[in-house]
Amino acid sequence: MLHRIRRFAQGPAAANRGVGLGRELHVNDRRTVGQVLVHNGAILHASGFMVG
């Protein structure tokens, strides 16, 4: 399980401003998709999925 979390954390990410606050980081590569909402250095929400 940790290798899947590591793959998500190290994947290429695109950053966007959050709708309300913080920044959204979107990860999308060949085997992993997900997003993280970060505000003031703290993770407020994260979700990730393995594909294939």
N, C-alpha and C positions, 0 to 999 in steps of 0.2 A: 504494500500500500504506500509506503514512503516514497518509492521510486515514482509513483504516479503523482504525488504531491510535488515532488522535486521537479518533475517534467513540467508541470503547470507553472511553478514558480520561476523556472528558468526559460520558459518559452518566449518567443517574440511577442511584444505587446504594443498596442496602439493606445495612446492616452487621449482622453477627452475630458472637458469640464463636466462635472456632475450636474444633474438637473437642479438639485437644491444646494448641495455643498460638496466640497471635496473634488476628487478626480476619479474618473472611471478608467480602469485599465482593461482592455479587451485582448484576450489571448486566443489565437486561432492558428493552429498549424495542422499538419497532416493527421495527428492523432489526439489532439487536445483542443477543447474550446472552453471558454469561460470568461468571467469578469470579476473584477475586484473594485470596490468603492473604498478609497483611502481619503482620510481627512486628518490633517495635522500629524501625519506619520502613523496613524492608527488605522487598521483595517476595520471598517464598519460592516462590510458584507462581502462575501466571496462565494462563488459557485463555479464548479468546473466539472467537465464531463470528458471521459475518454471516448474516442470515436474509433470504430473498427476493431 
